[in-house]
């Protein structure tokens, strides 16, 4: 329904209200379920792709900015609601048999997810730059740094060229 709505001259203000309205109907317990989180994030990604691509023709003024703000706000809320890893490990250790390791509750499925998780852990804003690409690759902001990701490698925009860098170096640069 969302994809159909977005491809037919959408009113992004209505879409934002629709998303927030559906989300408000869900309990905190349900909102914390990984599959529900995944589907809500998928909806945000679909909205972001729609405003980034100009899907549906005419783009109402401020739509890109409003959707970007919604996405950043929602992801920040999601991050702030998650228990911190140290606390989770302590809580889990009380219920685990001795000698067994803690299994992470959400494992990044690709390198971009890992970069996003590290950004969240360090309080760094990580988000796509709308309609910005380099050699076909989506550009992202990582704090104030512009990057792109290719085959598990982060490239940072240098003076004249793109430079591969480690994730830890990227975090250090962004702080």
ABEGO torsion letter per residue (X at the ends): XAAAAAABGBBAAAAAAAAAAAAAABBAAAAABAAAAAAAAAAAAAAAAAAAAGBGEBBBBGAAAAAAAAAAAAAAAAAAABBBAAAAAAAAAAABBBGBBBBBABBBABAAAAAAAAAAAAGBBBBBBBGBBBGGBBBBBBEABBBBBBGGBBBBBBAABBBBBBAAAAAAAAX
